[in-house]
Amino acid sequence: MNIYEFAMNMELDGKEYYEELMNKTSDKGLKKIFEMLAKDEEEHHRIINEMRDLDDASNTSDTLKNANNIR
């Protein structure tokens, strides 16, 4: 698996997780915090994607086959 793909998937999973939490709470303050965290994860995804585009190496690793994501 490509390390950039793994990292980008992890960021999208984090974004989805924070959005789920945001939708489960009725507390306005917590909603805002989870919204900000979800946006941060989306920004991380964008940055990693840009890094991948600049890197000409394959960056694959068999280790990632056994790595756990946040979910």
ChimeraX attribute file (.defattr): number of C-alpha atoms within 10 A of each C-alpha:
attribute: neighborCount
match mode: 1-to-1
recipient: residues
	/A:1	13
	/A:2	14
	/A:3	17
	/A:4	20
	/A:5	16
	/A:6	16
	/A:7	16
	/A:8	20
	/A:9	14
	/A:10	19
	/A:11	23
	/A:12	17
	/A:13	18
	/A:14	21
	/A:15	23
	/A:16	15
	/A:17	16
	/A:18	21
	/A:19	18
	/A:20	14
	/A:21	16
	/A:22	22
	/A:23	11
	/A:24	11
	/A:25	12
	/A:26	10
	/A:27	9
	/A:28	10
	/A:29	11
	/A:30	14
	/A:31	18
	/A:32	12
	/A:33	14
	/A:34	21
	/A:35	19
	/A:36	16
	/A:37	18
	/A:38	24
	/A:39	16
	/A:40	15
	/A:41	21
	/A:42	18
	/A:43	15
	/A:44	18
	/A:45	21
	/A:46	14
	/A:47	13
	/A:48	17
	/A:49	15
	/A:50	12
	/A:51	12
	/A:52	18
	/A:53	10
	/A:54	9
	/A:55	10
	/A:56	8
	/A:57	7
	/A:58	11
	/A:59	12
	/A:60	13
	/A:61	10
	/A:62	10
	/A:63	9
	/A:64	13
	/A:65	10
	/A:66	7
	/A:67	9
	/A:68	9
	/A:69	13
	/A:70	9
	/A:71	7
